[in-house]
Amino acid sequence: SHELSTQFDATTIGQGISSDPIEAMKALTSATRISKDKTTGIVSIEFEWTDAKFAQLVASEYIKQLDAFCSSERFARLDENRSFVQGRLLETESRLKSAEDSLMQYREQNRNYYMGSSPELQLEHERLIRKVAEVGEVYSLLAQQLEMATIEAKRKKPVVAVLDTPVIPQEKSGPRRLSNIVQITLAALLC
């Protein structure tokens, strides 16, 4: 990130990062541990480096990039859903207009359908009314879904909830010199 590069120069970051971008990426990747708890779904990001402030900034940048990625994916899905519902609404609106036109045309051609003159005419009239009502209900439902999808797409709620913000560690996490010395001494004694 540009923010990181402006705050630190190569001497501050340490000897671990090469000027070669691929080597630098390998070094950063090897210092990063990302895990997910299967039961809770919590994702943990750990970054260990020789400079504590740099480690904190990199971990913060990971969180910022994760949030940006998840937000863009979420908004893309919401926009895709809204577009789909909008397309279905336009299609249903066309079907509703066609059903209403059919009912109106039927009523104009058969002005005495309600007088009981013909059971076939009454049956056809009821069928056309049911068709208009059925398509009208679908149209109403799609209009509600479109409104909800539009509202959800406009809402800017955070996608990633940070439980623990990255902090500068108070103690060194490694190397564990005492443990290493004891292990080497035991190995030397056994040899």
C-alpha positions as CSV (number, residue, x, y, z in Angstrom):
1,S,0.0,0.0,0.0
2,H,1.1,3.6,-0.7
3,E,0.4,4.5,3.0
4,L,2.9,1.9,4.2
5,S,5.6,2.8,1.7
6,T,5.4,6.5,2.7
7,Q,5.6,5.8,6.4
8,F,8.6,3.4,6.3
9,D,11.8,3.3,4.3
10,A,13.8,0.1,3.7
11,T,16.0,0.6,6.8
12,T,12.9,0.9,9.1
13,I,11.2,-2.2,7.7
14,G,14.4,-4.2,8.1
15,Q,16.5,-6.6,6.1
16,G,13.6,-9.0,5.5
17,I,12.2,-7.2,2.4
18,S,13.9,-7.3,-0.9
19,S,13.7,-4.6,-3.5
20,D,12.4,-7.2,-5.9
21,P,8.6,-7.1,-5.7
22,I,8.2,-10.9,-6.0
23,E,10.7,-11.6,-3.2
24,A,9.1,-8.9,-1.1
25,M,5.7,-10.5,-1.5
26,K,7.2,-13.9,-0.6
27,A,8.7,-12.4,2.6
28,L,5.4,-10.8,3.6
29,T,3.4,-13.9,2.8
30,S,5.7,-16.1,4.9
31,A,5.3,-13.7,7.8
32,T,1.5,-13.9,7.5
33,R,-0.9,-16.5,9.1
34,I,-4.6,-16.5,8.2
35,S,-6.9,-19.0,9.8
36,K,-10.6,-19.5,10.1
37,D,-12.5,-21.1,13.0
38,K,-15.0,-23.5,11.4
39,T,-17.5,-23.3,14.2
40,T,-17.6,-19.5,14.7
41,G,-16.5,-18.4,11.2
42,I,-14.1,-15.9,12.7
43,V,-11.1,-15.2,10.5
44,S,-7.8,-14.5,12.3
45,I,-5.0,-12.6,10.6
46,E,-1.5,-12.6,12.2
47,F,1.5,-10.8,10.9
48,E,4.9,-11.2,12.6
49,W,7.8,-8.9,11.8
50,T,11.0,-7.6,13.3
51,D,9.6,-4.0,13.5
52,A,6.4,-4.0,15.7
53,K,4.9,-0.8,14.2
54,F,5.4,-2.1,10.7
55,A,3.7,-5.4,11.7
56,Q,0.7,-3.4,13.2
57,L,0.4,-1.4,10.0
58,V,0.5,-4.4,7.7
59,A,-2.1,-6.3,9.8
60,S,-4.3,-3.1,9.6
61,E,-3.8,-3.0,5.9
62,Y,-4.9,-6.6,5.6
63,I,-8.1,-5.9,7.4
64,K,-8.7,-2.8,5.3
65,Q,-8.2,-4.7,2.0
66,L,-10.3,-7.6,3.2
67,D,-13.2,-5.2,4.0
68,A,-12.8,-3.5,0.7
69,F,-12.9,-6.8,-1.2
70,C,-15.9,-8.1,0.8
71,S,-17.8,-4.9,0.3
72,S,-17.2,-4.8,-3.4
73,E,-18.3,-8.5,-3.7
74,R,-21.4,-7.8,-1.5
75,F,-22.4,-4.7,-3.5
76,A,-21.9,-6.6,-6.8
77,R,-24.2,-9.4,-5.6
78,L,-26.8,-6.8,-4.4
79,D,-26.6,-4.9,-7.7
80,E,-26.9,-8.2,-9.6
81,N,-30.0,-9.2,-7.6
82,R,-31.5,-5.7,-8.1
83,S,-30.9,-5.9,-11.9
84,F,-32.5,-9.4,-12.0
85,V,-35.6,-8.3,-10.1
86,Q,-35.9,-5.2,-12.2
87,G,-35.8,-7.2,-15.4
88,R,-38.5,-9.6,-14.0
89,L,-40.6,-6.6,-13.0
90,L,-40.5,-5.1,-16.5
91,E,-41.4,-8.5,-18.0
92,T,-44.3,-9.0,-15.5
93,E,-45.5,-5.4,-16.2
94,S,-45.7,-6.3,-19.9
95,R,-47.6,-9.5,-19.0
96,L,-50.0,-7.6,-16.7
97,K,-50.7,-5.0,-19.4
98,S,-51.4,-7.8,-21.9
99,A,-53.8,-9.5,-19.5
100,E,-55.6,-6.3,-18.7
101,D,-55.9,-5.5,-22.4
102,S,-57.4,-9.0,-23.0
103,L,-59.9,-8.5,-20.2
104,M,-60.9,-5.0,-21.5
105,Q,-61.2,-6.3,-25.1
106,Y,-63.4,-9.2,-23.9
107,R,-65.7,-6.9,-22.0
108,E,-66.0,-4.6,-25.0
109,Q,-66.8,-7.5,-27.3
110,N,-69.2,-9.2,-24.9
111,R,-71.1,-6.5,-23.1
112,N,-73.7,-8.9,-21.7
113,Y,-71.3,-11.4,-20.1
114,Y,-72.7,-10.6,-16.6
115,M,-76.3,-10.9,-17.5
116,G,-76.2,-14.7,-17.4
117,S,-76.8,-15.2,-21.0
118,S,-74.0,-17.7,-21.5
119,P,-72.1,-19.8,-19.0
120,E,-69.2,-19.9,-21.4
121,L,-69.0,-16.2,-21.5
122,Q,-69.1,-15.9,-17.7
123,L,-66.5,-18.6,-17.3
124,E,-64.1,-16.9,-19.8
125,H,-64.7,-13.6,-18.0
126,E,-63.8,-15.1,-14.6
127,R,-60.7,-16.8,-16.1
128,L,-59.5,-13.4,-17.5
129,I,-60.1,-11.7,-14.1
130,R,-58.1,-14.5,-12.4
131,K,-55.3,-14.0,-14.9
132,V,-55.1,-10.3,-14.2
133,A,-55.2,-10.9,-10.4
134,E,-52.5,-13.5,-10.6
135,V,-50.1,-11.5,-12.7
136,G,-51.0,-8.4,-10.6
137,E,-49.9,-10.2,-7.4
138,V,-46.6,-11.3,-9.0
139,Y,-46.1,-7.7,-10.1
140,S,-46.8,-6.4,-6.6
141,L,-44.4,-8.9,-5.1
142,L,-41.6,-8.0,-7.5
143,A,-42.1,-4.3,-7.0
144,Q,-41.7,-4.9,-3.2
145,Q,-38.6,-7.0,-3.8
146,L,-37.1,-4.3,-6.1
147,E,-37.7,-1.7,-3.4
148,M,-36.0,-3.9,-0.8
149,A,-33.1,-4.6,-3.0
150,T,-32.6,-0.9,-3.8
151,I,-32.7,0.0,-0.1
152,E,-30.2,-2.8,0.7
153,A,-27.9,-1.7,-2.0
154,K,-28.0,1.9,-0.7
155,R,-27.3,0.9,2.9
156,K,-23.6,1.2,3.8
157,K,-23.4,-1.3,6.6
158,P,-19.9,-2.7,7.3
159,V,-19.2,-6.2,5.9
160,V,-16.2,-7.0,8.1
161,A,-16.6,-6.7,11.9
162,V,-13.1,-6.3,13.5
163,L,-13.1,-7.9,16.9
164,D,-9.5,-7.0,17.9
165,T,-7.8,-4.2,16.1
166,P,-4.1,-4.7,15.4
167,V,-1.9,-3.3,18.1
168,I,1.8,-2.9,18.6
169,P,2.9,-5.8,20.8
170,Q,4.2,-5.1,24.2
171,E,6.5,-8.1,24.3
172,K,8.7,-9.8,21.7
173,S,7.1,-13.0,20.4
174,G,10.4,-14.5,19.1
175,P,12.9,-15.8,18.7
176,R,12.7,-17.8,21.9
177,R,16.4,-17.8,22.7
178,L,16.2,-19.6,26.0
179,S,14.2,-22.4,24.4
180,N,16.5,-22.7,21.5
181,I,19.6,-22.7,23.7
182,V,18.2,-25.5,25.9
183,Q,17.2,-27.6,22.8
184,I,20.7,-27.1,21.2
185,T,22.4,-28.0,24.5
186,L,20.3,-31.2,24.9
187,A,21.0,-32.2,21.3
188,A,24.8,-31.6,21.8
189,L,24.8,-33.7,24.9
190,L,23.0,-36.5,23.2
191,C,25.5,-36.4,20.3
